[in-house]
Amino acid sequence: MADKHVSTMSLDELREECRNRGLDAQEGAMRTDLMERIILHDAGLTQPDLPEPGYKRDEELARRTDALEEKIETEAPEVYPIDPKAFEEDREILHRSIEKQMVQVSEKDLNYIYCWTYYGQNSQQVWAKKALGWEVVTGDMKEAREHIEADGTRRIGDTLLMRVRKERFEQLEADATRRRQLQHDSVGSRLLELEDKARGYGLRVHQSLDTVQVGNQTLMDVVERRSAAKQTAMKHIDKKLRDGTVPGMPAPKKD
């Protein structure tokens, strides 16, 4: 079992691995807890068992995260800058976007709706659209011949042109709207049901973050503040990526 990764182990196998390492593996432990104990132990960061779910557990997880980040900074300090060319705009796509040719398909058939679809990652998005009734513009079709490639498709950068009949497009849009409405209604009805049941126990179910108080502020204020902090952190990380100062990134091998 030593060559088997913890992510592929069953719950019983994880308990056995914990016991082999002298870690607590009580029957009530969650799978993620057991995996974390093994990983931390093997990384030389064995920590006491997690507290019960709640504030203390959040604090413990935050402390462990800080310890792991410190370990990364001290044991893998080498960094290197990303090639600036990776951040340059694709001139072809930029040019087409400025001219608005990305949306203005030449010689288009008025019976169809068109879109430029990303074909990377084994054309997953292309196949997903095909399953819904879209087709790739190719061969002798008259649309966007100025972008034709050797295989007959119309491409700009990493996108290719697809089309679907208007009637089918309208049906897809109606189906999507109906699904969103059903999801919204089901959530709302569930909340009302919970509110009715909770009222009998003297509890209150909030249907809006604006009505939940966290100290002297609303939960919505907390969520918005955390979102703003996350955006600031992402900008900081982006700058580090561009400058090549991200801890833990190994130096490139020289040819």
N, C-alpha and C positions, 0 to 999 in steps of 0.2 A: 504493500500500500504506500510505501515511501515515495514511489514515482508517480503517484496519483495526486493531482492538484486538488486543493481543498474545495474549490468551487464545484468540482464534479462528485464530491463525496456525498453519501447519504447522511441522514441525521445520525444514525447509529455509528457510522464510520467516523463522523466528526467527534462524537463523544469519546470513541476509542482513542482517536488521535490526541484529544485533550488529556485524557488520563495518562497516555504514554509520556506526555510532557509535564505531568504533575499538575495539571490545571483542573479546576473544578468543572465538572460536566454533569450537573444535576439534571434530572429528567425534564424539568420545566424550562430549561434554557432554550432560547430561540436559535434557529439555524445561523442567523447572521451574527449573533453573539459568539457562538462557538467558532465560527470562521475567523472572527476578529481576534479572539484569544490566541488561536494558532498562529495567525499572521504576525501579530505583535510579538509573540514569544519567539518565533523564528527570526524576527528582525532585531531581537535583543531589547525589545521594549515591553517586556511582560508587565502588565498592569493588573491591579486588583479587579475582581469581577465588577460588572456594571451594576450600579444601584437600580432600584425599581424605576420604571418609567416615570418621568416627571422632571422637575427642575434640577435635582441633583444629578440625574443621568445626563441631562444636557450639558451641565457644567463639566462632568467627567469626560464626555466626548470632546468638548471644546479643548480641555486640557491635553487630551491625547493627540488631538489634531496639531496643537502647538508643538508637542514633543516630536511628532513625525516631521513637521516642517523644519524644525531646528536640525533634525538629523540629516535631512536632505541638504540643507545649506552648509553643514559642516563636513559632510562626507562626499558631496558632489559639487564642489564649488566652481568647476570649469564651465564657462559659458562662451558663446560665440554669436556674432550677429547673423541675422538672416539676410540672405542676398537681397539688396534693395529692389532688384528687378521683380521680386515676388509681390511687391506692393504697387507696381506700376499698373495703370489701367490698360486694358486690352484696347489698342488703338482702333482695331476693326469694330469692336462693339461700341466704343465711345463714339466713333464716327457715325455709325448707323443710328445710335441713340439720338445724337444731335440732329440728324436729318429726319428723325422719327420714322425711319424705315423699319424699325423693329416691330411697329404696330401697323404701319401702312403697307400691307402686302400688295404688291403689284399684280394686276390681272386677276384679282380674286373673284371667285364665284359668289354672287350675292345670296346663294342658297346655303352658304357655309359660314361658320365662325372659325377663326384662325387663332393660333397661339404658337409662340416659340418655346419649345420644351427642352429642358436640360437633359442631355443624353449620357452624362457621366454615370459612374457607379453602376456599370453593366446595364445602362438604359432602364433603370427601375421606373423612373417617372414616365418614360415613353410607354412601357408595357402596361403601367397602371392606367394611362389614358386609353390605350387600345382596348383594355378590358371594359371601358365605359362607352366605347363606340367611336373614339377618335381614330383617325388614320393619318399616316405619314404622307405628306405631299412629296411625290417622287415621279420619276419617269417622264412621260409625255404630258403630265398635267401642266396647265398653262401658268399657274401661279409662281411668282418670284423666281423666274428663270435666271435672273442676274445673280442668284445665290446658289445655282446648281453645282453639285459636286460630282465626282467621277461615278459614284454609286447611284446618282439620280436624285438624291435627297437635296433639300435646300437648307443650308447651314450658315449660321453666323456665330463665330466663336465656338462655344460648347453647347449651342442650342440648335435644334432643327425644327422645321415648320411642320405643324400638324393641323388638321381641320376636322370638323364634325358638322353634320347637318344642323341647321337652325332648330328644327323641330326636336331633335335629340338633345341639343344644348338646353333648350327651354325646359325639357323634361328633367334633365339632370339638375338644373337650377331649382326647379320646383321640389324635387326629391330632397335636395340638400336643405332647403328652407323648411320643409316639413319635418325632417329629422331634427334640426335645431330647435324647432318649436316643441316637438315631443320631448326632447331632453330637458328643455326649460320647464315645461309643464310637469314632467315627472319629478324634477327636483323640488319645484314649488309645492306640489301636492304632498310630497314626502315630508317637507318641512312643516306643513300645516298639520299633518298627521302626528308628527313628533310633538308639535306644540300642544295639541289636544291631550296627548297622553301625559306629557310632562306637567301640564297645568294641574292635574290631579295630585301630583307629588309636590306641588309648590315650587316647581321649576319653571324657567323661562327659556324658550328657544328663540334665538335671535336670527332674523332673516336678512339682516344687513350688518356689515362691519361697522357702520356708523353708530350703531346702538350699543356696541360692546365697549365697555370702559376698561382700560388698562392703566391703573393709577389715575392720573389727572388728564389722560388723553384717550382718544378712541382707538380701537384696534385698526381702523382704516389709516389713522395717522402713523401708527407703528409700521404697518405694511408699506406705506408710501415712503417713509423715511429709510426703511431697509432697502427698498428698491432703488432709491437714489444713491445709497451707499454702495450698492452692488454695481451700479453704472459707473460710479467713480472708480471703484476697484478695477473694473474691466478696462477703463481707459488707462489706468496705471499699468496693468499687465500688458496692454497693447504697446505702450511706450517701451516697456522692458523688452518685448519681442523685437521691436524695431532696433533698439540699441544693442541687443545681444547681451542683456544683463539679467536674464532669467536664471535663478539658481537651479542647478540640477541638470542643465542641458550640456551633454558632453561635447568636447571640441571635435570638429570634423577631422576625418582621417586625411592625411596628405597623400597625394598621388606620388 
